[in-house]
Amino acid sequence: MNCLTIVHNMKTLNWLLICFLFSPFFLKAQYLISDSLILDFTKAEVDSYMVAQGIPANPLVPVNYGVKAYKIVYNTVNSRGTGNTIASGLFIVPQNVPCPLPLGCYNHGTINYRFDVPSRISYETPIGIVFSSDGYATAMPDYLGLGDSPGMHPYVHAKSEATATRDMLRACREFCANNNIALNGQIFLTGYSQGGHAAMATQRELETFHANEFTVTACAPLSGPYDISGKQKDFLVANTPYPDPSYLPYVMFAYQDVYGTFYDSVQEVIVSPYDTLLPPLFDGTYNTGQINAVMPSVPKLILVPQVLADFQADTNHFFNVALKDNDTWRGWIPRAPILMTYCEGDKAVNYENAIVARDRLIAAGGQNVVARSGGANNDHGGCVTPALLNAKLFFDGYRKRENNLAVQLIGDGESVPGASDAGALASVSGGTGYTIQWSNGENDSLITGLQNGEYTVTVTDSNGCAKTATITLGTTGINDAANKWIRVYPNPAETYVLIDWQTDYKVESIVLMDLTGRKIYQLEPTLQPIQMDRKSLPAGVYIVEIKVGESIVREKVLFQ
């Protein structure tokens, strides 16, 4: 007896509900297939891992939490959208965070060897660890055809990049629900190179087709080929050498696999000997360097001359049509803010991809779309660090954080006699409905008449977000409180910032640095406020470093 017969005979909604719950349609709503713990780092171990990876400490990307990383296998759809398949990825979860977590996603760059993926601990895995160690639950999809996913990888195919990422986010949310990990509803998307293309494609997918399920908070595509049919195509078919010539056949073979309309035999489009040398190299067992070694340095030389001529002359050529289908700026109006970072010295991904995408998205009605240089002289590899720092700072500006707790010293700021008027103040912002608990049993924001020693306060807001801070009263008290009595403003700024501080403090030096820690220039403390000029610096984020006694205070400054 089938479900419809039961419903007809019983005439009851209860049976209809049972049939629905156990129908194949309902079961497909489960995305997570399996999860397995592959990394478990304490905060100290994250620090050590970063040093081992050659990633220098940076105050803009602090390590605040330990992390656990899980390999995720999940259900998704194939590249043609005609059936189901599986995919894998890495999900990195920060530990002991006092508040619900934002869900971030980092999409990786071009990979040929199928196991050079985040779920197998690739060279890009540390990027996810950086985000997660500052409180983001970070998904890192492997994409289709890579990792555990069967078949050929549909390289820079926007739709399948987006659906594989979408379903990875779904699987990660199921994992969090299964493990009592609270998420705060925010979603942040980023990625580098191909991953920049995938990040923008995912925002378009989620905002166009899944707005009731996902709300993207912000998207930071980095050095991606968003205008693949225009500015990026110009790079691929230029008369000059290209740093990664394997990208051209990778796109061709991938699009043939997805669309099936390019050729009946590879000899129709690729000349000898490349027609026989290249196809076997894209089975997922060779890396990009190995394929580049087989290619001519000018990639278009592999193409049959007539095919190349037709491709360059006919905007309706099948390859041009496929490329246009994968321009990620086409066909939508972004809702969430977008910050694209590019570098003018990039010879792998034409930086004008970002300029075109910005202009097109704004023309379509996008209200908060920005493209920003990460350094005019940086190449594709050199652009990685400034681009990722831009993304992190951009996301931090939109992120819901735990309450912003500051503990300030009240008293003479040097030595505190046994039972004087010295005290401590818990100054709190960023939340509502606080409860305050000090280690000495007090529950007011201000406690006074204190002995020298260490005092800890825990502040909990109405969302259940708790934060703890400790202050030492005595000769070291000034160092704990110094950064609470120094102001750098306005921020963001256009031409200069002003710096002032509590007169009790002896400011020894003020330095302006870039994001790599390189000193730009130094000011000697004089009458305050001191004006620090932008001079001829390009727009971007900088660091003002102020030395106060044994303390160093660093403030981020955005010059617009």
N, C-alpha and C positions, 0 to 999 in steps of 0.2 A: 504494500500500500504506500503510495507516495504522499508527499506533504499536502498537495492540493486536495487529494481525496479525503485526507484526515480533516482538513479545514472544512470541506464541504459537509462532511458527515457530522462533525462535532459543533460546527458553527460557533466557534469560540476563538477569541483573539489570543488566548493563551497558547493554543496550538500553532497559530500563525507566527507568534513570536518565537516559539521553539524552532519552527522550520527556518525562520530567518537567521537565527543565531547559529545554526549548524549548516547553513547553506555554504557552498563554495565562495560566494561573493563576500560573505562576512569573514570567512577564514583568511581571505586575501588581505584583509586589513592588518594582519600581523606581518611586520617587516623583519624584526630581529630573528635570526636563525640561531646564532650562537655568539658567545663572547668568551674570551679567555684572557686572563691577566698576563701581560708579558713584561711590564716594567712596574716597579714599586720603589719610588724614591722618597726619602725624607727631604725636608728643606735643605739640610746640609748636603745630602747626596745630589740634589739638583745643582747646587753651587759647584760641587766637584765635577759633575757631568759637564756643565757649561765650560769650565776651565779646560777639561779634557778635549772638548770640541773646538777649542780656540775661540770661544765667544767671550769677549771681555765683559766684566761687570759694568753695568750702565744704570745710573739712577733712574732713567726713564723706563726701564724694564725690570723692575725689582723682582727678586725671588722672595715671595711672601709665604708660599705654601709648598708642602710636598705634593707629589702627584702619583697617580696610578694610571697606567696606560693599558687599554684593552684592545685586542684584535676583535673586530666586529665583522661578522658575516651576515648578510641581509638579502632580502628579496627586492628585486627591482624589475624594470622592463628593459627589453633589448633595444638596440640602437635604432631599429625601425619602428619601435612602438607597437609591434605586432604580437608580442608574446612575453613571457616571464623569463627571467634569468636570475643569477645571483651576483653579488659584488662583495667586496671586502673593504675594510678601512681601519683606521686607528682612532680610538676615542680616548682622550686624555682628560682625566678628572682631577681637579685640585682637591686636596684633603683638608678637612677641618676648617672649612670656610664658614664663617658665622651667619651667612645670608644665602638665600637662593641664588643660583648661579646663572649668569648669562650664557647662552649657547653660541659659541663661535665656530667658524668653519674656515680652515685653510685648505685651498686647492693647490696641488703640487704642479710643478713645471713639466716640461717634456721628458718622457721616459720611453725608451724602446725595450729595454730588458724588463720583462714583466714582474720581476721580483725586486726591482729598485723602487719600492713603494713604501709609504709610511707604515703600513701594517707589518712590514718586514724590517722595520727600523732603518730607514733610508737617511740620506744626508739632509733631507728636509725635516725629519722628525724633530730635531731640536727646536724648530720654529714653533711647533705646537706646544712643546714643553715650556718655552718662554711665555707664551700666552697663558697657559694653564697655571703656571707657578705664580701668576698674578691674579688668579681667580676666575679665569674663563674655562668653562667646560668646552674642549676643543675637538671638533670632528675633523678628520683628515681622510677624505675618500681616496681609494685607489683608482677609481673610475672603472668603466667596463673594459674587459679584455686585458686587465692587469691584475696583479695579485691573485686572488682565488677565482676571479671572473673568467669564464671561458671565452674563446674566440679572439679575433683581432681587435685591438684597441681602436675605437673610432676617433682618431686624433683630431683635435680642434673641431669636433662636431658638437655644436652648441646645445642641441636638444638633449643628447644623451649625457653630456657633462652635467646638465641641469637636473635631469631626472635621477641620475645616479647620486648626485649630491642631495637632492630632495629626499630620496628614500634613505640615505645615510642619516640625515637629520631625524627622520621618523624613527629609524632603528635606535638611534641614540636616546631619543625621548622615551622609547619603550624601555631601554636599559635603565634609564634614570628612574622611571616609575617602578620597575621591578626591584630596584635597590634603594628605594627611599631617598633618592637624591633630588632635592627641590631645585627647580629651574624658575627663573624670574620672568620668562616670556620674551626676553630680548634675544634677537638673532643678529649676529655680526658675520659678514661674509668678506673674505679676502682670498688672495692667491697671487702667485707670481708667474709671469710668462704665460704658458698655457693656462696656468691656474688663475691668472687675471681674467682671461677670456672666460673660463669656467665660472668665476665668481660673478661676473656681470650677467652671464647667461642664466645663472641660478636666480639672481635677483629678478630678472625679467620673468622667469618661469613662476616663481612664488607669487609675485605681485600680479601677474596676469591671470593665472589659473588657480591659485591656492590662497587667495587673500583672506579667506575665512579661516584658514588653518594656520597660516604663518604670517607674522608681521615682521618684516625686515627692519631692524633698527638703523643700521648703517652698512654701507658696502665700500670696500677699499680695493678695487682692482689695481694690480701693480704690473706695469710693463707688459701688457697683454696685447694680442693682435685683434682688437675689437673691430677694426675696419679691414678685415682679412681680404675682402674683394677689391680693396683700393690701395691704401698705403702699404699694407703688408705684401700684397701681390707684387707691388713695384719692387720690393726687396728681392723677392723670390725669382723674378724673371729679369733682373738687371744684367748688364753686361760685365759686372764686376764680381770678384770672388765674394762668397758668403761664408760666414764662420761655421755654420751648420748646414751644409748642402743637403743632408739627409732629410731635412724638413719637407722638401718638395715632393719626393716620392712617398713620404709618409702620408702627406695630405692626399695625394692621388690614390694610393692604395686604400686608405681609410674611407674616402668618399665613394670609391667604387664598391667597397663592401657594404656601405650604408645605402647608397642610391641605386647601384647596379646599372647605371646608364652610361658609363664612360666608354667602355670598350668591350668587345667580345674576346679579344686576346691582347695581352700586354704589348705585343709587337706592334699593334696599331698606333701606340702612343709613345713608346720608349725605344730608342735606337739600340742596336747591338754595340757592345756586349752587355749593356746595362739591363736589357730586357730579360736576360737570364741570370745575371749576377745579383740584381737587387731583390726580386720577389722573395727568395728564401730567407733574406736577412730580416724580414719583418714578421717573423713567426714568434717573436717575444723572447728569443734566446740570445739575441745580440744587442749590445749596447750602442749608444749613439756614436761613440768614437769609432767603433768597428765599422759602422755603416758609412760614416764620413770618409773613412780611409778608402773606400771603394768608389766614392763619388768624385766627379770632377769638381774643382773649386767653384766653378760657375755652374750652378745647378741646372739652368735651362738647357745645357748642352746634352742632357739625357733625352730631351724631347725630340720626337720626329719633327723635322723642320716645318712641314705643312701644318701639323697640329699646333705648333707654337705660333705660326703666323695666323691661323684661324682664331686661336685663343686670344691673341693680342688685338685682333681686328674686330671680332664679333662679340658684342656685349651679351648676346644670347647664346653664346657657346656653352655647352653643357657644363664645363668646368667653371665658367664665370657664374652661371646660375647657381651652382652648388656653393660657390664661395659667398655669394650674396645671401644665401640662406643661412649662412653662419656669421654674418656681421651681427655682433651682439647689440649694437645700438638701434637696430631696426625694429619697428613694430610695437613700440611701447612708450609710455610716459612714466619715468621713475617716480616713486613715491618717497622712498627713503633717501636720505642724503648720500651722495657718492663723492669720494675723493680718489681720483686716479693719480698715481705718481709715475713719472717717466724720467728718462735721462737722455739728453740730446746726443750723447756719445754712443748710444746703444746701436750696434750694427747687426744685432740678431732680430730685434723687434723695433720697427720704425717708431720713433717716439711720437710721430704725427698721428699714430693710431689714437692716442689719447686726446689730441686736439680735435680730430674729426668727431670722435665719440662725444666729447663734451659739447661741441657746437650743435651736433645733430640732436642730442637729448634735450638741450636747452630749447632748441627750435621747436621740438615736439611738445614742450610745456613743462619740462623738468625745472624745478624751482631751486634745487640745491645740488648742483653738479659742478665740481671743481676739478681741474687738471693742474698739477703742480710739479715743477721740476725737482728731481732729487739730486741734481748736479749735472751741469752742462758737459763736463769732461768724463763722466762715468760711463763705462760700457755696460753690457748686459749683466756681467758679474758684479761690477762695481756698484750697480744701482740697487742691489739687493738690500744692503743694510739701511741706507736712508729711506728706501721705500717701505720697508717693514717698520721702521721707527715712525714714519708718518702714519702708517695704518694703526699702529698701537696707540699713538697719541690721539688720533682721530676717534677711535673707538672709546678711549677713556673719557672723552668729552661727552659722550652720550650714555655711558654705562651707569646703571643704578648700582651704587656701592653701599657698603655698610655705613653707619653713621660716621661722620667726620669728627673724630674725637681729638681734642687737643687738651693737654694738661699743662697748666701754667703755674709758675712759681710766684707765690706772694710772700714778700719779705725783703730782706736787704740784698739777697742774691749772691752773698758770699758765704759767710758762715752763719749758721742759725743757732743761737744759744739754746740751752736745754728746753725751756718752755716759754718762748717769746711769742710775738704776734705772727711768727712765720706760719705759712699755711700753703694749701694747694687748691687750685681751682680746676674743675673739670668743665672745660668750655666745649659745648657740643653743638653740631649743626648737621644738617643733611637727613634728618629723620624726625619722627614725632613721637610723643608719648613716652619719654624716657623714664627709666628707673635707674638709679645710681647706687652702687654699693662699693664702699671703700674697704680696704683690708683691715682697717682698725674698727670696723663696725658702723661707721657713719654712713648716712645715705643722703646727705645734702651735697649740692654741687661744690660748695666751698667748705673746707675744713680748716680750722685755725688752731693756734696754740700747740704746735707740733714739736716733738723732739726731732733731732737729726735722725735720718734713717730713710728707708725705702718704703714707699706707699704705693699701693696698686688700686686702681679703680676699674670697675666693670660697668659699662653703660649698655643697657638693652632698650631697643626702641619697640614701638607697637607692632612692628613686623617680625619681631623675634630675632632681629639682628643684634648680636652682641659684639662689643669690642672692649679690649682690655689695654690699659696703658699704665706704665710705672714711672714714678718720679722719685728721685733721690734728693732729699733736702740736706744741704750741707755745701761743701765747697764745689761739688760737681753739679749742683742744681742748675747753674746758669747754662751749662752745656745741654742739658735735657730740654731746656725751654727756649734756647736761643732762636730757633727758627720760627717761633711763635711771635717774636717781637721784631721781625724784620719784614718790611713790605717792599715788593717790587711791583710797580704799577705805572701806567695802565697796562693791562695784559688781556687781550692782544693789543699790540701797539703798531703805530705806523712809522714814526721817525725816531723815537727815543722812549726809554723807560726811566722812571725816577726810583731811587732806592733810599729808604730811610729806616732808622732803627731806634730802639730805646737808648737814651743817652747813657745809661749805665754800662752799656756794652762797649768794649774796645774792638772796633772793626779794624783788622790789619790789612786786608786787601780785598779788592773786588775785581773779578775776572769774567770776561765774556768768552764762552767757548762754543764750538759747534757740537753736533750730536756725537761725534767721534771722540770728544774730549780734547780736541785741538784748541789751544789758546789762540784767541783772535787779538785781544788787547786787554790791558789791565789799567785800572784807575787807582789812584791813591786816595784813601778816605780823607775828606775835608768836611766843611760844613754841610749838613744834610738839609734837604735831600740832594743826593748826587744824581746828576743826569748822565745816563749812559746812552750814547748816540748809536743809531743803527749804521751810520756812515753809508758805505756803498754795498752793504750786504744784501744778497738776494732774499726774497721772501722765504720764510720757513721758521722752524723751531730752533731756538738756541738755549743755552744754559748760562745763567748768571750764578757764579760761585762766589760766596762771601765767607771769608775766614774770620771767625769770632773766637779769640782765644784758642782753645784746643778744638773748637767745633768748626765744622764746615757746613754751611747751608747752601743748598742748590735749589734754584727756582727755574722752571721752564718758562720761556718767553716766546710768544709767537709774534713775529714781525710780518704784517700783512702787506 
